[in-house]
Amino acid sequence: MAAQSPPIGSFLRIVTSQLQRLIETLRELGYATVGPRVVDGAVVYRELQSVEQMPIGLVDIQDGGKYRLQAHEGAGHFDFVAGPDSLKKYLFPPRETLLESTRENGGWTMAAPAVAAPPVAVIGARACDLAAVAIQDRVFLGGPYVDPGYQARRKNLFLAAVNCRRAAATCFCHSMGCGPEVSGGFDLALTELDGHFVVQVGSERGAEVVSRIDWTVCPQREVEAAKEVSARLLAELEARGES
């Protein structure tokens, strides 16, 4: 379809190969792209330039004190679940210069350095990730005292979230009311189906980005199929909790 910004809340269809184009588009717009990669036997967030760097076809087996990756026939781009990493380091880094002291003419000048907040786009954030970010937003942005570093980094964060298709034994999003379906706080939300993605537009930024790649309006049957993915997984998680 010709370049055009779809409305917020709309559902689009992109073929699987357009995931690479999404990464390229974000990089062309000045974002550092971050996504799932395998490091030391675990799926973590790292710089992502190509879908070939992603753990396609892998699933993770998690339980108490247990984590391993294994190939699985039919596994897609995002069929692992939340691992040992999070988005916090991209919003509230563990080390940051808060104040600089300069000695001038026998005295000291104290000043806060300019905040470094380069644009970052995360591909593959889950509902639980977004719930955690929402809590950080409340703490660092929602009160009378706003953290300027967090505010700048949050403003420049683009979130292309993913609806989970499977869950580990350690997943608890359903009991906390924050998943498995992505319900808000995203720029784009992807659900992987057979050979394509259903993409929900969540913001004006998301609409602008997706307008630069090839998409078509998603048929209602595929919108329903995407929602059924989350509904089935939620039913599975609730059944586990009752057993």
SEZARO-761686 format. One line per field, with one value per residue (C-alpha): residue number from 1; residue in one letter; chain; x, y, z. Coordinates in steps of 0.2 Angstrom, whole numbers, plus 2048, in hexadecimal, padded with zeros to 3 digits. Example, Ala and Ser with C-alpha at 12.3 -4.5 7.8 and 13.67 -1.06 7.14 Angstrom:
<sites>
resi = (1 | 2) .
resn = (a | s) .
chain = (A | A) .
xx = (83E | 844) .
yy = (7EA | 7FB) .
zz = (827 | 824) .
</sites>
This chain:
<sites>
resi = (1 | 2 | 3 | 4 | 5 | 6 | 7 | 8 | 9 | 10 | 11 | 12 | 13 | 14 | 15 | 16 | 17 | 18 | 19 | 20 | 21 | 22 | 23 | 24 | 25 | 26 | 27 | 28 | 29 | 30 | 31 | 32 | 33 | 34 | 35 | 36 | 37 | 38 | 39 | 40 | 41 | 42 | 43 | 44 | 45 | 46 | 47 | 48 | 49 | 50 | 51 | 52 | 53 | 54 | 55 | 56 | 57 | 58 | 59 | 60 | 61 | 62 | 63 | 64 | 65 | 66 | 67 | 68 | 69 | 70 | 71 | 72 | 73 | 74 | 75 | 76 | 77 | 78 | 79 | 80 | 81 | 82 | 83 | 84 | 85 | 86 | 87 | 88 | 89 | 90 | 91 | 92 | 93 | 94 | 95 | 96 | 97 | 98 | 99 | 100 | 101 | 102 | 103 | 104 | 105 | 106 | 107 | 108 | 109 | 110 | 111 | 112 | 113 | 114 | 115 | 116 | 117 | 118 | 119 | 120 | 121 | 122 | 123 | 124 | 125 | 126 | 127 | 128 | 129 | 130 | 131 | 132 | 133 | 134 | 135 | 136 | 137 | 138 | 139 | 140 | 141 | 142 | 143 | 144 | 145 | 146 | 147 | 148 | 149 | 150 | 151 | 152 | 153 | 154 | 155 | 156 | 157 | 158 | 159 | 160 | 161 | 162 | 163 | 164 | 165 | 166 | 167 | 168 | 169 | 170 | 171 | 172 | 173 | 174 | 175 | 176 | 177 | 178 | 179 | 180 | 181 | 182 | 183 | 184 | 185 | 186 | 187 | 188 | 189 | 190 | 191 | 192 | 193 | 194 | 195 | 196 | 197 | 198 | 199 | 200 | 201 | 202 | 203 | 204 | 205 | 206 | 207 | 208 | 209 | 210 | 211 | 212 | 213 | 214 | 215 | 216 | 217 | 218 | 219 | 220 | 221 | 222 | 223 | 224 | 225 | 226 | 227 | 228 | 229 | 230 | 231 | 232 | 233 | 234 | 235 | 236 | 237 | 238 | 239 | 240 | 241 | 242 | 243) .
resn = (m | a | a | q | s | p | p | i | g | s | f | l | r | i | v | t | s | q | l | q | r | l | i | e | t | l | r | e | l | g | y | a | t | v | g | p | r | v | v | d | g | a | v | v | y | r | e | l | q | s | v | e | q | m | p | i | g | l | v | d | i | q | d | g | g | k | y | r | l | q | a | h | e | g | a | g | h | f | d | f | v | a | g | p | d | s | l | k | k | y | l | f | p | p | r | e | t | l | l | e | s | t | r | e | n | g | g | w | t | m | a | a | p | a | v | a | a | p | p | v | a | v | i | g | a | r | a | c | d | l | a | a | v | a | i | q | d | r | v | f | l | g | g | p | y | v | d | p | g | y | q | a | r | r | k | n | l | f | l | a | a | v | n | c | r | r | a | a | a | t | c | f | c | h | s | m | g | c | g | p | e | v | s | g | g | f | d | l | a | l | t | e | l | d | g | h | f | v | v | q | v | g | s | e | r | g | a | e | v | v | s | r | i | d | w | t | v | c | p | q | r | e | v | e | a | a | k | e | v | s | a | r | l | l | a | e | l | e | a | r | g | e | s) .
chain = (A | A | A | A | A | A | A | A | A | A | A | A | A | A | A | A | A | A | A | A | A | A | A | A | A | A | A | A | A | A | A | A | A | A | A | A | A | A | A | A | A | A | A | A | A | A | A | A | A | A | A | A | A | A | A | A | A | A | A | A | A | A | A | A | A | A | A | A | A | A | A | A | A | A | A | A | A | A | A | A | A | A | A | A | A | A | A | A | A | A | A | A | A | A | A | A | A | A | A | A | A | A | A | A | A | A | A | A | A | A | A | A | A | A | A | A | A | A | A | A | A | A | A | A | A | A | A | A | A | A | A | A | A | A | A | A | A | A | A | A | A | A | A | A | A | A | A | A | A | A | A | A | A | A | A | A | A | A | A | A | A | A | A | A | A | A | A | A | A | A | A | A | A | A | A | A | A | A | A | A | A | A | A | A | A | A | A | A | A | A | A | A | A | A | A | A | A | A | A | A | A | A | A | A | A | A | A | A | A | A | A | A | A | A | A | A | A | A | A | A | A | A | A | A | A | A | A | A | A | A | A | A | A | A | A | A | A | A | A | A | A | A | A) .
xx = (800 | 806 | 80E | 800 | 7FE | 7F1 | 7E6 | 7EA | 7E2 | 7E1 | 7E7 | 7F3 | 7FA | 80C | 815 | 823 | 831 | 82B | 832 | 843 | 83C | 835 | 847 | 84E | 841 | 844 | 857 | 854 | 84A | 858 | 854 | 860 | 856 | 856 | 84E | 850 | 861 | 869 | 877 | 880 | 871 | 863 | 858 | 85C | 859 | 868 | 86B | 862 | 866 | 85E | 851 | 85F | 866 | 856 | 853 | 846 | 840 | 846 | 83B | 841 | 83D | 83C | 837 | 83E | 851 | 850 | 853 | 858 | 855 | 850 | 84B | 839 | 830 | 824 | 82B | 82B | 834 | 82E | 829 | 835 | 82E | 834 | 846 | 853 | 854 | 848 | 846 | 84B | 85D | 857 | 84D | 856 | 868 | 871 | 87F | 87C | 885 | 879 | 884 | 894 | 8A0 | 8AC | 8B9 | 8BA | 8C4 | 8C6 | 8B4 | 8A9 | 89B | 88E | 883 | 878 | 87F | 874 | 869 | 86F | 85F | 862 | 852 | 850 | 843 | 840 | 839 | 831 | 82C | 81F | 80F | 819 | 827 | 81A | 812 | 823 | 826 | 815 | 81B | 82B | 821 | 816 | 825 | 831 | 824 | 814 | 818 | 81D | 82F | 833 | 844 | 84A | 855 | 847 | 83B | 847 | 84B | 838 | 833 | 840 | 83B | 831 | 829 | 824 | 81C | 818 | 809 | 80F | 80A | 811 | 815 | 822 | 81E | 825 | 819 | 80D | 806 | 7F5 | 7F4 | 7FB | 7EE | 7FC | 7FB | 7FE | 7F6 | 7FE | 7F0 | 7F9 | 809 | 80F | 812 | 80F | 80A | 80D | 805 | 80D | 802 | 807 | 812 | 80D | 80A | 7FB | 800 | 7F6 | 7FA | 7FC | 802 | 805 | 818 | 813 | 808 | 816 | 822 | 817 | 811 | 823 | 822 | 816 | 806 | 7F4 | 7E4 | 7E2 | 7D2 | 7C7 | 7C9 | 7DC | 7D9 | 7CE | 7DB | 7E8 | 7DD | 7DA | 7ED | 7EC | 7DC | 7E2 | 7F2 | 7E8 | 7DD | 7EC | 7F4 | 7E4 | 7E2 | 7F4 | 7EF | 7E0 | 7E9) .
yy = (800 | 812 | 81C | 821 | 822 | 816 | 81B | 817 | 807 | 800 | 7EF | 7EC | 7DD | 7DC | 7CD | 7C5 | 7CC | 7DE | 7DB | 7DF | 7EE | 7F4 | 7F3 | 7FC | 80A | 80D | 80E | 81A | 825 | 826 | 819 | 80C | 7FC | 7EF | 7DE | 7CC | 7C3 | 7B4 | 7B8 | 7AB | 79F | 7AB | 7B7 | 7C9 | 7DA | 7E0 | 7EB | 7E3 | 7E8 | 7D8 | 7CB | 7BF | 7C3 | 7BE | 7AD | 7A8 | 796 | 795 | 793 | 794 | 787 | 790 | 789 | 78C | 78D | 787 | 790 | 789 | 78D | 780 | 77F | 77C | 778 | 786 | 792 | 7A4 | 7B4 | 7B7 | 7A6 | 7A7 | 7B0 | 7BE | 7B9 | 7C0 | 7D2 | 7E1 | 7F2 | 7FB | 7FE | 808 | 814 | 814 | 80F | 808 | 815 | 827 | 838 | 842 | 851 | 858 | 863 | 86F | 879 | 88B | 89A | 891 | 88C | 87E | 87E | 871 | 86C | 85E | 858 | 857 | 847 | 83B | 833 | 82C | 825 | 812 | 807 | 7F6 | 7E8 | 7DA | 7E1 | 7D7 | 7DC | 7D9 | 7E4 | 7F2 | 7F0 | 7F2 | 802 | 809 | 807 | 810 | 81E | 820 | 821 | 82C | 836 | 836 | 83F | 851 | 84D | 847 | 83E | 848 | 83A | 82E | 83A | 83D | 82B | 826 | 833 | 82C | 81A | 811 | 801 | 7F4 | 7E7 | 7D5 | 7CA | 7BA | 7A9 | 79F | 7A0 | 798 | 790 | 79F | 7AC | 7B5 | 7C3 | 7BD | 7BD | 7CF | 7D5 | 7DA | 7CD | 7C3 | 7CF | 7E0 | 7ED | 7FE | 808 | 802 | 80B | 7FB | 7EA | 7DA | 7C9 | 7BC | 7B1 | 7A5 | 7AF | 7C0 | 7CC | 7D4 | 7E6 | 7F1 | 804 | 80B | 81D | 82A | 825 | 814 | 819 | 823 | 815 | 808 | 813 | 812 | 7FF | 7F4 | 7F0 | 7ED | 7EE | 7DF | 7D4 | 7D2 | 7BF | 7C2 | 7CF | 7C2 | 7B5 | 7C0 | 7C4 | 7B1 | 7AE | 7B8 | 7B1 | 79F | 7A3 | 7AC | 79D | 792 | 79C | 79D | 78A | 788 | 793 | 789 | 778) .
zz = (800 | 7FC | 80B | 816 | 829 | 82F | 83E | 850 | 855 | 844 | 83F | 831 | 828 | 824 | 81C | 827 | 81C | 820 | 832 | 82B | 822 | 833 | 83B | 82C | 82C | 83F | 83C | 82E | 839 | 845 | 852 | 859 | 857 | 865 | 865 | 86B | 868 | 86F | 87B | 886 | 883 | 888 | 87E | 883 | 87C | 871 | 862 | 853 | 841 | 838 | 83B | 838 | 849 | 852 | 85A | 84C | 84F | 861 | 871 | 883 | 890 | 8A1 | 8B2 | 8C4 | 8C2 | 8B0 | 89F | 88F | 87C | 870 | 85D | 85A | 84A | 846 | 852 | 84B | 84E | 860 | 868 | 877 | 886 | 892 | 897 | 8A3 | 89B | 89B | 894 | 8A4 | 89E | 88F | 89A | 8AB | 8A9 | 8B8 | 8B6 | 8B1 | 8B5 | 8BF | 8C3 | 8BD | 8C7 | 8BF | 8C8 | 8C2 | 8CA | 8DA | 8DB | 8D6 | 8C9 | 8CA | 8BB | 8B5 | 8A4 | 895 | 894 | 887 | 880 | 86E | 867 | 86A | 862 | 86A | 860 | 869 | 87A | 883 | 88D | 89D | 897 | 893 | 8A4 | 8AC | 8A2 | 8A8 | 8BA | 8B6 | 8AE | 8BD | 8C8 | 8BE | 8B4 | 8BE | 8CE | 8D2 | 8CF | 8BD | 8B9 | 8AA | 8A4 | 8A4 | 89C | 88E | 88B | 88C | 87F | 873 | 876 | 868 | 86D | 860 | 86B | 868 | 86E | 876 | 86E | 87C | 88E | 89A | 8AA | 8B3 | 8AA | 8B5 | 8AA | 8AB | 8BE | 8BE | 8B1 | 8A5 | 897 | 88D | 881 | 87E | 883 | 883 | 884 | 873 | 862 | 858 | 85E | 854 | 854 | 84A | 83F | 831 | 825 | 82B | 839 | 83F | 845 | 850 | 84F | 861 | 85E | 851 | 851 | 84D | 83F | 838 | 838 | 831 | 823 | 81C | 81A | 80F | 818 | 814 | 81E | 829 | 825 | 834 | 834 | 837 | 845 | 84E | 84B | 853 | 862 | 863 | 866 | 876 | 87B | 87A | 883 | 891 | 893 | 894 | 8A2 | 8AC | 8AA | 8B1 | 8C0 | 8C4 | 8C3) .
</sites>
